[in-house]
């Protein structure tokens, strides 16, 4: 048994020694290759991340630059429109502002095509803001057209001295409406080739203004002015040939006692202003002077006598 046990231990020892010889640690070259691969992978991952972040940052800066460039012009347009002032030729001005904003974006973006999505978003936002300004300016253009139409109609009526004929008013309306359409056309940028959605409504409102100009406050004032002028002309006009008119009159004489050394006479109207009577009033203190030729030598203290004044006018007219 002892020899067999020793052989088993010997065989086990030889097997362990063989395994030790076959197993070995990695060499320097292998360790270097592993380190180099890990470094390369880390460098590649870091470079890719920084490149993506740099591209996103450039597009954001470009978008901000383009928006800032356009916002300066938009702020001025908004303030002017809200104040009710017109921006003549706004369409060409808006086109120039859009091109300047996109140029600022392209300058900041650098390479072509890298920020197409942001560039499209900037352009859409610019055009949306421009259309809002166009709507405000269109309202201002309509108000100006209404004021021009009212002024032209009233001036023409003043020159004529009376209401205008229907065809004259229609000609002025057509001229004013054509001028309005031309001004609205100049408000639209080159890319906004569209029809004015308020054109029919504006034409109807201008037509209502033209139709009722005589009943407006200014029109009624003109009509009163014409009526006053006709009345003045009628009152100042003299009739041709001879005219006769009769006015009622009254003579009143007071004759107290005395020798006639006091004599007072006066004349004036009496009665309503529309039909006054001419009154002659006198005072003579001659009642103490007898008159032998009278039936009653002493005159009455008060004498009243109605009369009629006859007015005869011979005029050549004027």
LOFIBA-826304 format. One record per atom (N, C-alpha, C, CB): x, y, z. Coordinates in steps of 0.2 Angstrom, whole numbers, plus 2048, in hexadecimal, padded with zeros to 3 digits. Glycine has a CB too. Example, Ala and Ser with C-alpha at 12.3 -4.5 7.8 and 13.67 -1.06 7.14 Angstrom:
<pts>
8427E4827
83E7EA827
8427F0827
8397EA82D
8407F5823
8447FB824
840800827
8467FD81D
</pts>
This chain:
<pts>
8047FA800
800800800
804806800
7FB800806
80A806804
80E80C804
81180E7FD
81480B809
8138097F9
81680B7F3
81180E7EE
8198057EF
80B80B7EE
80580E7EA
8048157EC
7FF8097EB
8048167F3
80281D7F5
8078227F3
80181D7FD
80E8207F3
8138247F1
8138267E9
81A8227F2
8118217E5
8108227DE
80A8277DD
80F81B7DA
8058277E0
7FF82B7DF
8018327E1
7F98297E4
8058337E6
80883A7E8
80C83D7E3
80B83A7EF
8118387E0
81583A7DB
81283D7D5
81A8357D9
80D8397D3
80983A7CD
8058417CE
8048357CB
8038427D3
7FF8497D5
80484E7D4
7FC8487DB
80A84E7D7
80F8537D7
8118557D0
8158517DB
81284F7CC
8148517C5
80F8547C1
81684A7C1
8088537C2
8038567BF
80385D7C0
7FC8537C0
80485F7C7
8048667C9
80986A7C6
8048677D0
80F8677C5
81586A7C2
81486C7BB
81B8667C3
8108677B7
80F8687B0
80A86E7AF
80C8627AD
80586E7B4
8018747B3
80487B7B4
7FB8737B8
80987B7B9
80C8817BA
8108837B4
8118807C0
81387E7B1
8178807AB
8138837A6
81B87A7A9
80D8807A4
80988379F
8068897A0
80387D79D
80488B7A6
8018927A8
8078977A9
7FD8917AF
80689D7A6
80B8A27A7
8078A97A7
8108A27A1
80A8AE7A9
8088B57AA
8088B87A3
80B8B97AF
8048BD7A1
8048C179A
80B8C579A
7FE8C5799
80D8C5794
8138C9793
8128D0792
8178C678D
8188D4792
8188DB791
8148DE78B
81F8DE792
8158DA786
8128DC77F
80B8DC780
8158D8779
8088D6783
8018D5783
7FE8DB788
7FF8CF786
8028DC78D
7FF8E2792
7FF8E878E
8038E2798
8048EA78A
8048F0787
7FF8F1782
80B8F1783
7FD8EB77E
7F88EB779
7F18EC77C
7F88E5775
7F08E9782
7EA8EA786
7E98F2788
7E98E678C
7EE8F478B
7EE8FB78D
7ED900787
7F48FD790
7F08FF781
7EF90377B
7E8903779
7F4901776
7E58FD779
7DE8FC776
7D990077B
7DC8F5776
7DA8FF781
7D6903786
7D790B785
7D790178D
7DD90D784
7DE914783
7DB91777D
7E5916783
7DB912777
7D8915771
7D1915772
7DA91076C
7CE910775
7C6910776
7C491677A
7C490A779
7C891877F
7C691E783
7C692477F
7CA91E789
7CC92577B
7CD92B777
7C892C772
7D492B774
7C692676F
7C192676A
7BA92876C
7C0920766
7B8926772
7B2927775
7B292F778
7B192377B
7B793177A
7B793877C
7B793D777
7BE939780
7BB93B771
7BB94076B
7B4940768
7C093D766
7B093A768
7A993A765
7A593F769
7A7933764
7A593E76F
7A0942773
7A294A773
7A194077B
7A894C773
7AA953772
7A895576C
7B1954773
7A8951766
7A6954760
79F95575F
7A894F75A
79B951762
793952762
792958766
79094C764
79595976C
79395E770
79596576C
79695E777
79B965769
79D96B766
79896D760
7A496A763
79696875C
791969757
78B96C759
790963753
78896975F
78296C762
783973764
77F967767
788974767
78A97B76A
78A980764
79097B76E
78D97E75E
78E983759
787985756
792980753
782980755
77C981752
778986757
77897A751
77898475D
775989762
777990762
775986769
77E991762
780997761
77E99B75B
788997762
77E997755
77C99A74F
77499C74F
77D995749
770998752
76999A753
7689A0757
765994756
76C9A075C
76C9A6761
76E9AD75D
7709A6767
7739AC759
7769B2755
7719B4750
77C9B0752
76D9AF74C
7689B1748
7629B474B
7669AB744
7609B2750
75A9B4754
75C9BC756
7589B0759
7629BD759
7639C375C
7639C8756
76A9C375F
7669C6750
7669CB74B
75F9CD748
76A9C8745
75B9C8748
7549CA746
7509CD74B
7509C3744
7519CC752
74D9CF757
74E9D6757
74F9CC75D
7539D9755
7549E0756
74F9E3751
75C9E2754
74F9E174B
74A9E4746
7439E2748
74C9E173F
7429DD74A
73B9DB74C
7389E0752
73A9D474F
73D9E1756
73B9E675C
7399ED759
7409E7761
73C9EF754
73B9F6751
7349F574D
7419F874D
7339F074A
72D9F0746
7279EF74A
72D9E9741
7289EB750
7229EB754
7209F1758
7239E575A
7259F575A
7249FB75D
721A00758
72A9FE760
723A00752
720A0574D
719A0374C
725A05747
7189FD74B
7119FB749
70C9FC74F
7119F3747
70E9FB755
7099FC75A
708A0375B
70C9F9761
70DA07759
70CA0F75A
707A11754
712A1275A
705A0D74F
701A0F74A
704A12744
6FCA1374C
70BA11744
70FA1473E
710A0F739
715A17741
710A11733
711A0D72D
718A0B72C
70EA0F727
71AA05729
720A03727
720A0371F
7239FD72A
721A0871B
721A07714
726A02711
722A0E711
7249FE70C
7289F9709
72B9F470E
72E9FD706
7279F2713
7299ED718
72B9E7715
7239EC71D
7289E570F
72A9DE70D
7329DE70B
7269DD706
7349E3708
73B9E2706
7409E370C
73D9E8701
73D9E7711
7419E8717
7419E171B
73E9ED71C
73C9DD71B
73C9D771F
7409D271B
7349D471F
7409D2714
7459CD711
74C9CE713
7449CE709
74E9D5713
7559D6715
7569D471C
7569DE714
7529D5721
7539D3727
7549CB728
74D9D672C
7509C8724
7509C0724
7579BE722
74A9BD720
7599C171C
75F9BF719
7659C171E
7619C2713
7659C6721
76A9C8726
76A9C372C
7699CF729
7649C172E
7649BD734
7679B6732
75D9BC736
7659B372C
7689AD72A
76F9AD729
7649AB724
7729B3726
7799B4725
77D9B372C
77A9BA721
77A9B6731
77D9B6738
77D9AF73A
7799BB73D
7779AB739
7779A473B
77C9A0737
7709A1739
77D9A1731
78299D72D
78999F72F
78199E725
78A9A5731
7919A7733
7939A3739
7929AE733
78E9A373E
7909A0744
790998744
78A9A2749
78B99573F
78B98E73E
79198B73B
78598C73A
79498F737
79B98C734
79998772E
79F988739
79A98172F
79997C729
79297C727
79C97572B
79297B720
78B97A71D
78897471F
78C97B715
781974720
77D96E721
77D96B728
77F96971C
78296E72C
78296B733
77C96D737
78996D736
779973736
77497573A
76E977736
77697C73E
76C973731
76697472D
760975731
76696F728
75F971736
75897173A
75897773E
75896B73F
75D97A741
75D980744
75C986740
763981749
75F98573A
75E98B735
75798B732
76398A72F
754985731
74D98572F
748988735
74B97E72D
74998673B
745989740
746990741
747985747
74C993740
74D99A740
74999E73B
75499C740
74999B735
74699E72F
73E99E730
74799A729
73C998733
734998734
73299D739
732991736
73699E73E
7349A2744
7349AA741
7399A274A
7399AB73D
73A9B273A
7349B3736
7409B2735
7329AF731
72C9B072D
7269B0731
72C9AA728
7259AD736
71F9AD73A
71E9B473D
71F9A8740
7249B7740
7249BE743
7239C373D
72B9BF746
7259C2737
7249C7732
71D9C7730
7299C572C
7199C1730
7129C172E
70E9C5733
7109BA72D
7109C4739
70C9C873F
70D9D073E
70F9C6746
7139D273C
7149D973A
7109DB734
71C9DB739
7109D772F
70C9D8729
7059D972B
70D9D2724
7029D572F
6FB9D6731
6FA9DD735
6F99D0736
6FF9DF739
6FE9E573C
6FE9EB737
7039E6742
7039EB733
7049F072E
6FE9F0729
70A9EF72A
6FB9EA728
6F59EB723
6EF9EE726
6F39E3722
6EE9EE72D
6E99F1731
6EB9F9730
6E99EF738
6F19FB731
6F3A02730
6F2A04729
6FAA03732
6F3A00724
6F2A0271D
6EAA0371C
6F59FD719
6E69FF71F
6DFA0071E
6DCA07722
6DB9FA721
6DFA08728
6DDA0E72B
6DFA14727
6E0A0F732
6E5A14724
6E8A1A720
6E3A1A71A
6EFA1971E
6E1A15717
6DDA15711
6D6A18713
6DCA0E70E
6D3A16718
6CDA1971A
6CEA2171C
6CAA16721
6D3A2371F
6D4A2A720
6D5A2E719
6DAA2B724
6D9A2B715
6DAA2E70E
6D3A2F70A
6DFA2A70A
6CFA2970A
6C9A29707
6C4A2F70A
6C5A23707
6C4A2F710
6BFA34714
6C2A3B712
6BFA3371B
6C8A3C712
6CBA43711
6CAA45709
6D2A43712
6CBA40705
6CAA426FE
6C2A446FC
6CCA3C6F9
6BEA406FF
6B6A416FE
6B4A48701
6B2A3B701
6B7A49707
6B5A5070A
6B8A56706
6B7A50711
6BEA55704
6C1A5A700
6BDA5C6FA
6C8A596FF
6BBA566F6
6B8A576F0
6B1A5A6F1
6B7A506ED
6ADA586F7
6A7A5B6F8
6A8A626FA
6A4A576FE
6ADA646FD
6AEA6B6FF
6AFA6F6F9
6B4A6C704
6B3A6D6F4
6B4A706EE
6AEA716EA
6B9A6D6EA
6AAA6C6EA
6A4A6D6E6
69EA716E9
6A1A666E5
69FA716F0
69AA756F4
693A716F4
698A7B6F1
693A6A6F4
68DA666F4
68FA5F6F4
688A686EF
68AA5A6F4
68CA536F4
68FA516ED
685A4F6F5
693A4C6ED
696A496E7
691A446E4
69CA466E9
692A446DD
68EA3F6D9
691A386DB
68FA406D2
68DA336D9
68FA2C6DB
695A2A6D8
689A276D9
695A2B6D1
69BA296CD
6A2A2D6D0
69AA2B6C6
6A1A336D2
6A7A366D5
6A9A336DB
6A6A3E6D6
6A5A316E0
6A7A2D6E6
6AAA266E4
6A1A2C6EA
6A7A236DF
6AAA1C6DD
6B1A1D6DB
6A5A196D8
6B2A226D7
6B9A236D4
6BEA246DA
6B9A296CF
6BCA286DF
6C0A296E4
6C1A236E8
6BEA2F6E9
6BCA1F6E9
6BDA186ED
6C1A146E9
6B6A156ED
6C1A136E3
6C5A0E6DF
6CCA116DF
6C3A0E6D7
6CEA176DF
6D4A196DF
6D8A186E6
6D5A216DE
6D4A196EB
6D6A186F2
6D7A106F3
6D1A1A6F7
6D3A0C6F1
6D4A056F2
6DAA026EE
6CDA016F0
6DBA046E8
6E1A026E4
6E7A046E8
6E1A056DD
6E7A0A6EB
6EDA0C6EE
6EEA086F5
6ECA146F1
6E9A066F8
6E9A016FE
6EC9FA6FC
6E2A00701
6EA9F86F6
6EC9F16F4
6F49F16F2
6E89EF6EE
6F69F76EF
6FD9F86ED
7019F86F4
6FE9FE6E9
6FF9FC6F9
7039FC6FF
7039F5703
6FFA01704
6FE9F1703
6FE9EB706
7029E6702
6F79E8706
7039E76FB
7079E26F7
70E9E46F9
7069E46F0
7109EA6FB
7179EC6FD
7199E9704
7189F36FC
7149E8708
7159E570E
7179DE70F
70F9E6713
7169DA709
7179D3709
71E9D2707
7129CF705
7229CD70A
7289CB708
7289C7702
72C9C770E
72E9C66FF
72E9C26F8
72B9BB6F9
7359C26F5
72C9B86FF
72A9B1700
7239B0702
72E9AE705
71F9B6703
7189B6705
7149B8700
7179BA70C
7149B46FA
7109B66F5
7099B46F6
7139B36EE
7059B86F9
6FE9B66FB
6F99BC6FA
6FE9B4703
6F39BA6FA
6ED9BF6F9
6EB9C2700
6E79BC6F6
6EA9C8700
6E89CB707
6E19C8709
6E79D3706
6E19C570F
6DB9C2711
6D69C7713
6DC9BD717
6D79CD714
6D39D3716
6D19D7710
6D69D771C
6D39D570A
6D29DA705
6CA9DB704
6D59D76FE
6C69D6703
6BF9D7702
6BC9DB708
6BB9D0701
6BD9D970E
6BB9DD714
6BD9E4714
6BD9D971A
6C39E6712
6C59EC712
6C19F070C
6CD9ED710
6C09ED707
6BD9F1701
6B59F2703
6BC9EC6FB
6B29EE707
6AC9EF70A
6AB9F470F
6A99E870D
6B09F5713
6B09FA718
6B2A01715
6B69F971D
6B6A01710
6B7A0770C
6B1A09708
6BDA07708
6ADA05706
6A7A06702
6A2A09707
6A4A006FF
6A1A0670D
69DA09712
69FA10714
69DA05718
6A5A12714
6A7A18716
6A5A1D710
6AFA19717
6A6A1B70A
6A5A1F704
69DA21704
6A7A1C6FE
699A1C705
692A1C705
68FA2170A
68FA15705
692A21710
68FA25716
693A2B717
68FA2171C
697A2E713
69BA33714
697A3A716
6A0A3570F
691A3A712
68DA40713
68AA4071A
687A4070E
689A3A71D
686A3A724
68BA3972A
682A33724
691A3A728
696A3A72D
697A41730
69DA3872A
69AA41736
69BA48739
69DA4D735
69FA47740
6A3A4C731
6A5A5172D
6A0A53727
6ACA4F72A
69DA4D724
698A4F71F
692A53721
696A4871C
690A52727
68AA5672A
68CA5D72B
687A53730
693A5E72D
695A6572E
696A68728
69CA64732
698A65722
698A6871C
691A6A719
69BA64717
68CA6671A
685A67718
682A6D71C
681A61719
684A6E722
681A74726
685A7A723
683A7372E
68BA79722
68FA7F71F
68CA81718
696A7D71E
68AA7D714
687A7E70E
680A8270F
686A78709
67CA7F714
675A82715
676A89718
672A7D71A
67BA8A71C
67CA9171F
67EA96719
681A91724
682A93715
684A9870F
67EA9970B
68AA9470B
67AA95709
674A96705
66FA9B708
670A8F703
66FA9A70F
66AA9F712
66DAA6712
669A9D719
674AA7713
677AAD713
676AB070C
67EAAD715
677AAC707
676AAF700
66FAB16FE
678AA96FB
66AAAD701
663AAF700
661AB5704
65FAA9702
664AB670A
662ABC70E
666AC370B
664ABC715
66BAC2708
66FAC8705
66DAC96FE
676AC6705
66AAC56FB
668AC66F4
662ACB6F3
666ABF6F0
663ACF6EF
65DAD46EE
659AD36E8
660ADB6ED
653AD46E8
64EAD26E3
64EAD86DD
647AD16E5
64DAD66D7
64DADA6D1
646ADE6D1
64EAD76CB
646AE46CF
640AE86CE
63EAEC6D5
63BAE46CC
638AED6D6
635AF06DB
632AEC6E0
630AF66D9
633AED6E7
630AE96EC
62CAEE6F1
635AE46EF
627AEC6F4
623AF06F9
622AEB6FF
61CAF36F6
623AEE705
621AEB70B
61EAEF710
627AE870E
619AED714
616AF1719
618AEE720
60EAF0718
619AF4724
61BAF272B
616AF6730
622AF472D
613AF3735
60FAF6739
612AFC73D
60BAF273E
60FB0173F
612B06743
60DB09748
615B0C73E
610B0D74D
60CB10752
60FB17754
60BB0B758
60AB1C755
60DB22757
60AB2475D
60BB28751
60EB26762
60BB28769
60EB2F76A
60EB2376E
60AB3476D
60BB3B76E
609B3D775
609B3F768
60DB3F779
60BB41780
60CB49780
60FB3E786
606B4D782
607B54781
605B57788
602B5777C
609B5778D
608B5A793
607B62793
60DB58799
606B65798
605B6D798
60CB70798
602B6F79F
60CB75794
612B79793
612B7D78D
618B74792
617B8078B
618B85786
61BB82780
61BB8B788
61DB7C780
620B7977A
627B7977A
61DB7C774
62AB7A780
631B7B780
635B74781
634B80786
631B6E782
634B68783
631B6377D
632B6578A
635B61779
633B5C774
638B56774
633B6076D
635B50775
639B4A775
636B45770
63AB4777C
63AB4276B
637B3D767
63CB37766
637B4075F
639B31766
63DB2B765
639B26761
63DB2876D
63DB2175E
63AB1C75A
63EB1675B
63BB1F752
63AB1075A
63DB0975C
637B0475A
63FB09763
63AAFE75A
635AF8759
631AF675F
639AF2756
62CAF375E
628AF1764
624AEA761
623AF6766
624AE5765
621ADF764
626AD9763
61DAE075D
624AD3760
628ACE75F
62DACF75A
624AC775D
633ACC75B
639ACD756
637ACB74F
63FAC9758
633AC674E
631AC4747
62DAC9743
62EABE747
628ACD747
624AD2744
623AD8748
61CACF743
629ADC749
629AE274D
624AE774A
630AE474F
622AEC74E
61EAF274C
623AF874E
617AF2750
623AFD749
627B0374A
623B0874E
629B06743
625B0A754
622B0F758
626B15758
622B0C760
622B1B757
624B21758
621B2575E
622B26752
625B27763
623B2A769
626B3176A
626B2576F
621B3576C
623B3C76D
620B3F773
622B40767
624B45776
621B4977B
622B50779
625B47782
61CB5477A
61CB5B778
618B5E77E
61AB5D771
61BB63781
617B66787
614B6D784
61CB6878D
60FB6C780
60CB7277D
605B7277F
60DB72775
602B6F784
5FBB6F785
5F9B76788
5FAB6978A
5FDB7A78B
5FBB8178D
5FBB86788
601B83792
5FCB84782
5FBB8977C
5F5B88779
601B88777
5F0B8C77A
5E9B8B777
5EAB8C76F
5E4B8F77A
5E5B8976C
5E5B89764
5DEB8B763
5E8B83761
5DDB91761
5D6B9375F
5D3B90759
5D6B9B75E
5D7B8D755
5D4B8A74F
5D2B83750
5DAB8A74A
5D3B80756
5D1B79758
5CAB7975B
5D6B7675C
5C7B7475A
5C0B7375D
5C1B73765
5BCB6D75B
5C6B6F767
5C8B6F76E
5CFB7276F
5C8B67771
5CFB78771
5D6B7C772
5DBB78776
5D4B82775
5D9B7477B
5DEB7177F
5DFB6A77C
5DCB70786
5E5B68779
5E6B61776
5E6B5C77C
5EDB61773
5E5B55779
5E5B5077E
5ECB4E781
5E2B4A77B
5ECB4C787
5F2B4A78A
5F6B44786
5F1B49791
5F2B3F784
5F5B3A781
5F2B3877A
5F5B33785
5F5B38775
5F3B3676E
5F6B3076B
5F3B3C769
5F2B2B769
5F5B25766
5F2B2475F
5F3B1F76B
5F6B2375B
5F4B22754
5F7B1C750
5F5B29750
5F4B1774E
5F7B1274A
5F9B14743
5F2B0C74A
5FEB10740
600B1273A
603B0C736
605B1873A
604B0D730
607B0872C
60DB0B728
602B05727
613B08728
619B0A724
619B0671E
61FB09728
61AB0A718
61AB07712
622B07710
616B0A70D
625B0170E
62CB0170C
62CAFF705
630AFC710
62FB04701
62FB036FA
637B026F8
62CB096F6
638AFD6F4
63FAFB6F3
640AFB6EB
642AF56F6
644AFF6E8
646AFE6E1
64DAFC6E0
644B056DD
64EAF66DF
655AF46DE
657AF06D8
657AEF6E4
65DAF06D6
65FAED6D0
661AE66D1
665AF16CD
662AE46D7
664ADD6D9
66BADC6D9
661AD86D3
66DAD76DC
675AD56DD
676ACE6DE
678AD96E2
</pts>
